[in-house]
Amino acid sequence: MANTRSAEKRNRQARLRRTRNLHVRTGVRSAVKKVREAVTQGDAAQAKQALHQAARVIDRAASKGVLHRNAASRKIARLSRAVSQLGAKA
């Protein structure tokens, strides 16, 4: 339990940040899942479209500080490698 006004304010801020970060992180997971599903189905066009959307969502999460920029870059690189391998197979 917070004892000072500043500690109460920090609790309020932390609660707000937590809900905001949760929302952004969920969006990232959903976007990544769409790319993975398109890759497993073998649909190159849909995978490329989903990759573009996922890269935007991941970059936005990194700019907000929800994801570390290196983690965001790694996620995008792995997804794009999976999509490009799908295109090479077809």
Biopython code that builds the backbone (N, CA, C, O; Angstrom):
import numpy as np
from Bio.PDB.StructureBuilder import StructureBuilder

atoms = [
    (1, "MET", "N", (0.838, -1.180, 0.000)),
    (1, "MET", "CA", (0.000, 0.000, 0.000)),
    (1, "MET", "C", (0.878, 1.238, 0.000)),
    (1, "MET", "O", (1.840, 1.338, 0.762)),
    (2, "ALA", "N", (0.533, 2.173, -0.863)),
    (2, "ALA", "CA", (1.324, 3.403, -0.970)),
    (2, "ALA", "C", (1.063, 4.303, 0.229)),
    (2, "ALA", "O", (-0.075, 4.477, 0.664)),
    (3, "ASN", "N", (2.137, 4.868, 0.748)),
    (3, "ASN", "CA", (2.028, 5.717, 1.930)),
    (3, "ASN", "C", (2.113, 7.204, 1.616)),
    (3, "ASN", "O", (1.638, 8.025, 2.401)),
    (4, "THR", "N", (2.705, 7.564, 0.490)),
    (4, "THR", "CA", (2.859, 8.982, 0.158)),
    (4, "THR", "C", (2.089, 9.297, -1.115)),
    (4, "THR", "O", (1.706, 8.403, -1.870)),
    (5, "ARG", "N", (1.875, 10.582, -1.333)),
    (5, "ARG", "CA", (1.152, 10.997, -2.539)),
    (5, "ARG", "C", (1.932, 10.628, -3.791)),
    (5, "ARG", "O", (1.347, 10.230, -4.799)),
    (6, "SER", "N", (3.255, 10.759, -3.727)),
    (6, "SER", "CA", (4.067, 10.432, -4.900)),
    (6, "SER", "C", (4.009, 8.936, -5.203)),
    (6, "SER", "O", (4.000, 8.537, -6.368)),
    (7, "ALA", "N", (3.970, 8.114, -4.165)),
    (7, "ALA", "CA", (3.873, 6.670, -4.373)),
    (7, "ALA", "C", (2.509, 6.306, -4.945)),
    (7, "ALA", "O", (2.411, 5.403, -5.776)),
    (8, "GLU", "N", (1.467, 6.990, -4.519)),
    (8, "GLU", "CA", (0.128, 6.747, -5.074)),
    (8, "GLU", "C", (0.100, 7.114, -6.553)),
    (8, "GLU", "O", (-0.484, 6.407, -7.375)),
    (9, "LYS", "N", (0.743, 8.235, -6.875)),
    (9, "LYS", "CA", (0.789, 8.660, -8.268)),
    (9, "LYS", "C", (1.559, 7.638, -9.115)),
    (9, "LYS", "O", (1.140, 7.318, -10.228)),
    (10, "ARG", "N", (2.668, 7.131, -8.601)),
    (10, "ARG", "CA", (3.440, 6.130, -9.330)),
    (10, "ARG", "C", (2.602, 4.872, -9.570)),
    (10, "ARG", "O", (2.687, 4.257, -10.633)),
    (11, "ASN", "N", (1.792, 4.497, -8.579)),
    (11, "ASN", "CA", (0.911, 3.339, -8.748)),
    (11, "ASN", "C", (-0.104, 3.573, -9.857)),
    (11, "ASN", "O", (-0.365, 2.686, -10.669)),
    (12, "ARG", "N", (-0.678, 4.784, -9.884)),
    (12, "ARG", "CA", (-1.641, 5.115, -10.944)),
    (12, "ARG", "C", (-0.970, 5.061, -12.313)),
    (12, "ARG", "O", (-1.514, 4.494, -13.261)),
    (13, "GLN", "N", (0.197, 5.646, -12.403)),
    (13, "GLN", "CA", (0.912, 5.662, -13.679)),
    (13, "GLN", "C", (1.277, 4.247, -14.120)),
    (13, "GLN", "O", (1.159, 3.901, -15.296)),
    (14, "ALA", "N", (1.717, 3.445, -13.175)),
    (14, "ALA", "CA", (2.098, 2.069, -13.501)),
    (14, "ALA", "C", (0.896, 1.269, -13.988)),
    (14, "ALA", "O", (1.014, 0.467, -14.914)),
    (15, "ARG", "N", (-0.257, 1.487, -13.368)),
    (15, "ARG", "CA", (-1.475, 0.791, -13.799)),
    (15, "ARG", "C", (-1.837, 1.173, -15.230)),
    (15, "ARG", "O", (-2.184, 0.317, -16.045)),
    (16, "LEU", "N", (-1.752, 2.474, -15.526)),
    (16, "LEU", "CA", (-2.081, 2.931, -16.877)),
    (16, "LEU", "C", (-1.106, 2.356, -17.899)),
    (16, "LEU", "O", (-1.513, 1.885, -18.961)),
    (17, "ARG", "N", (0.169, 2.399, -17.574)),
    (17, "ARG", "CA", (1.178, 1.872, -18.492)),
    (17, "ARG", "C", (0.985, 0.379, -18.708)),
    (17, "ARG", "O", (1.143, -0.123, -19.821)),
    (18, "ARG", "N", (0.648, -0.318, -17.649)),
    (18, "ARG", "CA", (0.475, -1.767, -17.752)),
    (18, "ARG", "C", (-0.660, -2.109, -18.715)),
    (18, "ARG", "O", (-0.511, -2.995, -19.556)),
    (19, "THR", "N", (-1.781, -1.420, -18.598)),
    (19, "THR", "CA", (-2.901, -1.714, -19.494)),
    (19, "THR", "C", (-2.555, -1.334, -20.930)),
    (19, "THR", "O", (-2.917, -2.047, -21.866)),
    (20, "ARG", "N", (-1.860, -0.219, -21.107)),
    (20, "ARG", "CA", (-1.467, 0.208, -22.447)),
    (20, "ARG", "C", (-0.491, -0.791, -23.054)),
    (20, "ARG", "O", (-0.633, -1.177, -24.214)),
    (21, "ASN", "N", (0.503, -1.213, -22.268)),
    (21, "ASN", "CA", (1.492, -2.166, -22.762)),
    (21, "ASN", "C", (0.852, -3.509, -23.085)),
    (21, "ASN", "O", (1.223, -4.159, -24.063)),
    (22, "LEU", "N", (-0.107, -3.924, -22.266)),
    (22, "LEU", "CA", (-0.809, -5.181, -22.493)),
    (22, "LEU", "C", (-1.537, -5.151, -23.834)),
    (22, "LEU", "O", (-1.505, -6.122, -24.590)),
    (23, "HIS", "N", (-2.191, -4.032, -24.120)),
    (23, "HIS", "CA", (-2.918, -3.864, -25.373)),
    (23, "HIS", "C", (-1.961, -3.941, -26.561)),
    (23, "HIS", "O", (-2.242, -4.629, -27.542)),
    (24, "VAL", "N", (-0.839, -3.243, -26.474)),
    (24, "VAL", "CA", (0.122, -3.234, -27.572)),
    (24, "VAL", "C", (0.734, -4.618, -27.764)),
    (24, "VAL", "O", (0.863, -5.086, -28.896)),
    (25, "ARG", "N", (1.113, -5.279, -26.663)),
    (25, "ARG", "CA", (1.727, -6.602, -26.737)),
    (25, "ARG", "C", (0.769, -7.624, -27.344)),
    (25, "ARG", "O", (1.192, -8.491, -28.109)),
    (26, "THR", "N", (-0.511, -7.528, -27.011)),
    (26, "THR", "CA", (-1.512, -8.429, -27.579)),
    (26, "THR", "C", (-1.615, -8.227, -29.085)),
    (26, "THR", "O", (-1.737, -9.189, -29.843)),
    (27, "GLY", "N", (-1.567, -6.972, -29.509)),
    (27, "GLY", "CA", (-1.599, -6.678, -30.944)),
    (27, "GLY", "C", (-0.403, -7.261, -31.673)),
    (27, "GLY", "O", (-0.532, -7.761, -32.790)),
    (28, "VAL", "N", (0.768, -7.197, -31.039)),
    (28, "VAL", "CA", (1.975, -7.774, -31.638)),
    (28, "VAL", "C", (1.811, -9.278, -31.782)),
    (28, "VAL", "O", (2.098, -9.839, -32.839)),
    (29, "ARG", "N", (1.353, -9.927, -30.729)),
    (29, "ARG", "CA", (1.183, -11.387, -30.776)),
    (29, "ARG", "C", (0.188, -11.797, -31.866)),
    (29, "ARG", "O", (0.409, -12.777, -32.578)),
    (30, "SER", "N", (-0.893, -11.050, -31.990)),
    (30, "SER", "CA", (-1.902, -11.369, -33.007)),
    (30, "SER", "C", (-1.332, -11.209, -34.410)),
    (30, "SER", "O", (-1.580, -12.038, -35.285)),
    (31, "ALA", "N", (-0.568, -10.141, -34.620)),
    (31, "ALA", "CA", (0.012, -9.897, -35.944)),
    (31, "ALA", "C", (1.012, -10.989, -36.304)),
    (31, "ALA", "O", (1.037, -11.460, -37.441)),
    (32, "VAL", "N", (1.827, -11.389, -35.348)),
    (32, "VAL", "CA", (2.805, -12.454, -35.589)),
    (32, "VAL", "C", (2.088, -13.764, -35.894)),
    (32, "VAL", "O", (2.508, -14.522, -36.768)),
    (33, "LYS", "N", (1.013, -14.022, -35.173)),
    (33, "LYS", "CA", (0.252, -15.255, -35.374)),
    (33, "LYS", "C", (-0.340, -15.311, -36.786)),
    (33, "LYS", "O", (-0.363, -16.377, -37.401)),
    (34, "LYS", "N", (-0.817, -14.176, -37.303)),
    (34, "LYS", "CA", (-1.371, -14.144, -38.652)),
    (34, "LYS", "C", (-0.310, -14.482, -39.691)),
    (34, "LYS", "O", (-0.581, -15.192, -40.659)),
    (35, "VAL", "N", (0.903, -13.968, -39.484)),
    (35, "VAL", "CA", (1.989, -14.281, -40.420)),
    (35, "VAL", "C", (2.309, -15.772, -40.360)),
    (35, "VAL", "O", (2.432, -16.427, -41.395)),
    (36, "ARG", "N", (2.443, -16.303, -39.153)),
    (36, "ARG", "CA", (2.777, -17.722, -38.990)),
    (36, "ARG", "C", (1.707, -18.620, -39.624)),
    (36, "ARG", "O", (2.034, -19.623, -40.258)),
    (37, "GLU", "N", (0.438, -18.260, -39.454)),
    (37, "GLU", "CA", (-0.643, -19.063, -40.041)),
    (37, "GLU", "C", (-0.585, -19.030, -41.558)),
    (37, "GLU", "O", (-0.785, -20.054, -42.212)),
    (38, "ALA", "N", (-0.310, -17.851, -42.124)),
    (38, "ALA", "CA", (-0.218, -17.745, -43.582)),
    (38, "ALA", "C", (0.957, -18.555, -44.113)),
    (38, "ALA", "O", (0.871, -19.144, -45.190)),
    (39, "VAL", "N", (2.057, -18.587, -43.359)),
    (39, "VAL", "CA", (3.229, -19.362, -43.783)),
    (39, "VAL", "C", (2.916, -20.855, -43.734)),
    (39, "VAL", "O", (3.274, -21.596, -44.650)),
    (40, "THR", "N", (2.250, -21.297, -42.671)),
    (40, "THR", "CA", (1.942, -22.729, -42.566)),
    (40, "THR", "C", (0.931, -23.164, -43.628)),
    (40, "THR", "O", (0.951, -24.313, -44.071)),
    (41, "GLN", "N", (0.054, -22.255, -44.032)),
    (41, "GLN", "CA", (-0.901, -22.581, -45.091)),
    (41, "GLN", "C", (-0.248, -22.557, -46.469)),
    (41, "GLN", "O", (-0.787, -23.115, -47.425)),
    (42, "GLY", "N", (0.909, -21.914, -46.570)),
    (42, "GLY", "CA", (1.609, -21.856, -47.845)),
    (42, "GLY", "C", (1.135, -20.747, -48.758)),
    (42, "GLY", "O", (1.437, -20.760, -49.952)),
    (43, "ASP", "N", (0.405, -19.795, -48.229)),
    (43, "ASP", "CA", (-0.114, -18.675, -49.016)),
    (43, "ASP", "C", (0.899, -17.530, -48.993)),
    (43, "ASP", "O", (0.954, -16.757, -48.036)),
    (44, "ALA", "N", (1.701, -17.432, -50.059)),
    (44, "ALA", "CA", (2.786, -16.454, -50.096)),
    (44, "ALA", "C", (2.266, -15.019, -50.119)),
    (44, "ALA", "O", (2.815, -14.147, -49.445)),
    (45, "ALA", "N", (1.216, -14.776, -50.885)),
    (45, "ALA", "CA", (0.692, -13.414, -51.002)),
    (45, "ALA", "C", (0.120, -12.931, -49.670)),
    (45, "ALA", "O", (0.373, -11.805, -49.239)),
    (46, "GLN", "N", (-0.644, -13.791, -49.038)),
    (46, "GLN", "CA", (-1.230, -13.431, -47.742)),
    (46, "GLN", "C", (-0.150, -13.275, -46.681)),
    (46, "GLN", "O", (-0.246, -12.402, -45.819)),
    (47, "ALA", "N", (0.877, -14.117, -46.741)),
    (47, "ALA", "CA", (1.973, -14.038, -45.777)),
    (47, "ALA", "C", (2.723, -12.723, -45.933)),
    (47, "ALA", "O", (3.105, -12.097, -44.944)),
    (48, "LYS", "N", (2.930, -12.308, -47.171)),
    (48, "LYS", "CA", (3.638, -11.046, -47.416)),
    (48, "LYS", "C", (2.831, -9.863, -46.892)),
    (48, "LYS", "O", (3.379, -8.939, -46.290)),
    (49, "GLN", "N", (1.532, -9.907, -47.127)),
    (49, "GLN", "CA", (0.642, -8.841, -46.637)),
    (49, "GLN", "C", (0.637, -8.816, -45.106)),
    (49, "GLN", "O", (0.731, -7.750, -44.496)),
    (50, "ALA", "N", (0.530, -9.982, -44.501)),
    (50, "ALA", "CA", (0.513, -10.070, -43.040)),
    (50, "ALA", "C", (1.854, -9.638, -42.454)),
    (50, "ALA", "O", (1.893, -9.041, -41.378)),
    (51, "LEU", "N", (2.943, -9.929, -43.140)),
    (51, "LEU", "CA", (4.273, -9.514, -42.683)),
    (51, "LEU", "C", (4.383, -7.995, -42.666)),
    (51, "LEU", "O", (4.931, -7.418, -41.727)),
    (52, "HIS", "N", (3.867, -7.358, -43.692)),
    (52, "HIS", "CA", (3.893, -5.894, -43.750)),
    (52, "HIS", "C", (3.137, -5.297, -42.563)),
    (52, "HIS", "O", (3.621, -4.368, -41.916)),
    (53, "GLN", "N", (1.955, -5.832, -42.285)),
    (53, "GLN", "CA", (1.162, -5.351, -41.148)),
    (53, "GLN", "C", (1.883, -5.628, -39.828)),
    (53, "GLN", "O", (1.917, -4.769, -38.947)),
    (54, "ALA", "N", (2.456, -6.818, -39.691)),
    (54, "ALA", "CA", (3.130, -7.189, -38.452)),
    (54, "ALA", "C", (4.351, -6.305, -38.209)),
    (54, "ALA", "O", (4.612, -5.900, -37.076)),
    (55, "ALA", "N", (5.096, -6.008, -39.270)),
    (55, "ALA", "CA", (6.278, -5.160, -39.119)),
    (55, "ALA", "C", (5.883, -3.775, -38.609)),
    (55, "ALA", "O", (6.574, -3.193, -37.773)),
    (56, "ARG", "N", (4.786, -3.263, -39.110)),
    (56, "ARG", "CA", (4.308, -1.953, -38.640)),
    (56, "ARG", "C", (3.936, -1.996, -37.167)),
    (56, "ARG", "O", (4.296, -1.104, -36.399)),
    (57, "VAL", "N", (3.213, -3.040, -36.778)),
    (57, "VAL", "CA", (2.775, -3.170, -35.388)),
    (57, "VAL", "C", (3.978, -3.340, -34.460)),
    (57, "VAL", "O", (4.030, -2.739, -33.387)),
    (58, "ILE", "N", (4.934, -4.154, -34.875)),
    (58, "ILE", "CA", (6.115, -4.406, -34.051)),
    (58, "ILE", "C", (6.961, -3.139, -33.923)),
    (58, "ILE", "O", (7.440, -2.820, -32.836)),
    (59, "ASP", "N", (7.143, -2.422, -35.026)),
    (59, "ASP", "CA", (7.910, -1.171, -34.968)),
    (59, "ASP", "C", (7.243, -0.146, -34.061)),
    (59, "ASP", "O", (7.913, 0.582, -33.327)),
    (60, "ARG", "N", (5.929, -0.101, -34.119)),
    (60, "ARG", "CA", (5.206, 0.845, -33.267)),
    (60, "ARG", "C", (5.367, 0.469, -31.792)),
    (60, "ARG", "O", (5.515, 1.343, -30.938)),
    (61, "ALA", "N", (5.337, -0.823, -31.500)),
    (61, "ALA", "CA", (5.533, -1.282, -30.123)),
    (61, "ALA", "C", (6.932, -0.926, -29.632)),
    (61, "ALA", "O", (7.113, -0.552, -28.473)),
    (62, "ALA", "N", (7.918, -1.043, -30.516)),
    (62, "ALA", "CA", (9.292, -0.698, -30.135)),
    (62, "ALA", "C", (9.424, 0.797, -29.904)),
    (62, "ALA", "O", (10.139, 1.222, -28.997)),
    (63, "SER", "N", (8.743, 1.601, -30.714)),
    (63, "SER", "CA", (8.843, 3.052, -30.543)),
    (63, "SER", "C", (8.175, 3.512, -29.254)),
    (63, "SER", "O", (8.561, 4.533, -28.685)),
    (64, "LYS", "N", (7.179, 2.767, -28.792)),
    (64, "LYS", "CA", (6.515, 3.106, -27.534)),
    (64, "LYS", "C", (7.261, 2.565, -26.324)),
    (64, "LYS", "O", (6.931, 2.903, -25.187)),
    (65, "GLY", "N", (8.263, 1.729, -26.558)),
    (65, "GLY", "CA", (9.039, 1.182, -25.459)),
    (65, "GLY", "C", (8.464, -0.096, -24.882)),
    (65, "GLY", "O", (8.933, -0.572, -23.849)),
    (66, "VAL", "N", (7.458, -0.660, -25.531)),
    (66, "VAL", "CA", (6.870, -1.906, -25.056)),
    (66, "VAL", "C", (7.815, -3.061, -25.353)),
    (66, "VAL", "O", (7.988, -3.963, -24.533)),
    (67, "LEU", "N", (8.424, -3.026, -26.535)),
    (67, "LEU", "CA", (9.438, -4.002, -26.920)),
    (67, "LEU", "C", (10.773, -3.284, -27.054)),
    (67, "LEU", "O", (10.819, -2.112, -27.428)),
    (68, "HIS", "N", (11.849, -3.982, -26.750)),
    (68, "HIS", "CA", (13.181, -3.432, -26.990)),
    (68, "HIS", "C", (13.403, -3.391, -28.494)),
    (68, "HIS", "O", (12.914, -4.259, -29.216)),
    (69, "ARG", "N", (14.126, -2.404, -28.968)),
    (69, "ARG", "CA", (14.282, -2.251, -30.422)),
    (69, "ARG", "C", (14.998, -3.443, -31.047)),
    (69, "ARG", "O", (14.697, -3.814, -32.181)),
    (70, "ASN", "N", (15.939, -4.047, -30.326)),
    (70, "ASN", "CA", (16.625, -5.223, -30.871)),
    (70, "ASN", "C", (15.689, -6.430, -30.919)),
    (70, "ASN", "O", (15.752, -7.228, -31.855)),
    (71, "ALA", "N", (14.835, -6.562, -29.928)),
    (71, "ALA", "CA", (13.859, -7.656, -29.923)),
    (71, "ALA", "C", (12.873, -7.488, -31.074)),
    (71, "ALA", "O", (12.495, -8.461, -31.727)),
    (72, "ALA", "N", (12.463, -6.251, -31.313)),
    (72, "ALA", "CA", (11.541, -5.979, -32.415)),
    (72, "ALA", "C", (12.205, -6.303, -33.747)),
    (72, "ALA", "O", (11.590, -6.915, -34.622)),
    (73, "SER", "N", (13.447, -5.897, -33.897)),
    (73, "SER", "CA", (14.183, -6.173, -35.125)),
    (73, "SER", "C", (14.341, -7.671, -35.337)),
    (73, "SER", "O", (14.214, -8.158, -36.460)),
    (74, "ARG", "N", (14.614, -8.395, -34.273)),
    (74, "ARG", "CA", (14.780, -9.846, -34.356)),
    (74, "ARG", "C", (13.478, -10.519, -34.777)),
    (74, "ARG", "O", (13.487, -11.427, -35.609)),
    (75, "LYS", "N", (12.355, -10.076, -34.203)),
    (75, "LYS", "CA", (11.060, -10.647, -34.567)),
    (75, "LYS", "C", (10.763, -10.437, -36.054)),
    (75, "LYS", "O", (10.333, -11.355, -36.752)),
    (76, "ILE", "N", (11.004, -9.204, -36.523)),
    (76, "ILE", "CA", (10.725, -8.889, -37.922)),
    (76, "ILE", "C", (11.629, -9.699, -38.839)),
    (76, "ILE", "O", (11.182, -10.200, -39.871)),
    (77, "ALA", "N", (12.907, -9.830, -38.464)),
    (77, "ALA", "CA", (13.852, -10.575, -39.293)),
    (77, "ALA", "C", (13.442, -12.042, -39.402)),
    (77, "ALA", "O", (13.497, -12.623, -40.486)),
    (78, "ARG", "N", (13.034, -12.635, -38.295)),
    (78, "ARG", "CA", (12.651, -14.049, -38.319)),
    (78, "ARG", "C", (11.381, -14.270, -39.137)),
    (78, "ARG", "O", (11.268, -15.254, -39.869)),
    (79, "LEU", "N", (10.432, -13.350, -39.008)),
    (79, "LEU", "CA", (9.206, -13.473, -39.789)),
    (79, "LEU", "C", (9.484, -13.296, -41.280)),
    (79, "LEU", "O", (8.960, -14.044, -42.106)),
    (80, "SER", "N", (10.310, -12.305, -41.622)),
    (80, "SER", "CA", (10.592, -12.063, -43.034)),
    (80, "SER", "C", (11.383, -13.211, -43.647)),
    (80, "SER", "O", (11.217, -13.525, -44.825)),
    (81, "ARG", "N", (12.258, -13.846, -42.835)),
    (81, "ARG", "CA", (12.989, -15.013, -43.333)),
    (81, "ARG", "C", (12.017, -16.156, -43.632)),
    (81, "ARG", "O", (12.156, -16.840, -44.647)),
    (82, "ALA", "N", (11.036, -16.363, -42.753)),
    (82, "ALA", "CA", (10.051, -17.423, -42.967)),
    (82, "ALA", "C", (9.227, -17.153, -44.224)),
    (82, "ALA", "O", (8.929, -18.073, -44.986)),
    (83, "VAL", "N", (8.861, -15.888, -44.437)),
    (83, "VAL", "CA", (8.057, -15.538, -45.618)),
    (83, "VAL", "C", (8.890, -15.682, -46.884)),
    (83, "VAL", "O", (8.392, -16.161, -47.902)),
    (84, "SER", "N", (10.158, -15.271, -46.828)),
    (84, "SER", "CA", (10.996, -15.368, -48.034)),
    (84, "SER", "C", (11.292, -16.829, -48.375)),
    (84, "SER", "O", (11.370, -17.175, -49.554)),
    (85, "GLN", "N", (11.458, -17.693, -47.370)),
    (85, "GLN", "CA", (11.655, -19.106, -47.631)),
    (85, "GLN", "C", (10.403, -19.721, -48.261)),
    (85, "GLN", "O", (10.488, -20.625, -49.092)),
    (86, "LEU", "N", (9.262, -19.220, -47.855)),
    (86, "LEU", "CA", (8.001, -19.694, -48.440)),
    (86, "LEU", "C", (7.952, -19.328, -49.919)),
    (86, "LEU", "O", (7.523, -20.127, -50.752)),
    (87, "GLY", "N", (8.400, -18.105, -50.240)),
    (87, "GLY", "CA", (8.420, -17.662, -51.637)),
    (87, "GLY", "C", (9.419, -18.445, -52.475)),
    (87, "GLY", "O", (9.190, -18.677, -53.662)),
    (88, "ALA", "N", (10.530, -18.855, -51.862)),
    (88, "ALA", "CA", (11.550, -19.621, -52.572)),
    (88, "ALA", "C", (11.059, -21.024, -52.895)),
    (88, "ALA", "O", (11.412, -21.586, -53.932)),
    (89, "LYS", "N", (10.240, -21.593, -52.005)),
    (89, "LYS", "CA", (9.719, -22.939, -52.230)),
    (89, "LYS", "C", (8.692, -22.973, -53.356)),
    (89, "LYS", "O", (8.604, -23.954, -54.094)),
    (90, "ALA", "N", (7.923, -21.907, -53.484)),
    (90, "ALA", "CA", (6.832, -21.894, -54.463)),
    (90, "ALA", "C", (7.321, -21.748, -55.880)),
    (90, "ALA", "O", (6.517, -21.721, -56.812)),
]
sb = StructureBuilder()
sb.init_structure("model")
sb.init_model(0)
sb.init_chain("A")
sb.init_seg("    ")
for serial, (resi, resn, name, xyz) in enumerate(atoms, 1):
    if name == "N":
        sb.init_residue(resn, " ", resi, " ")
    sb.init_atom(name, np.array(xyz, "f"), 0.0, 1.0, " ", f" {name:<3s}", serial, name[0])
structure = sb.get_structure()
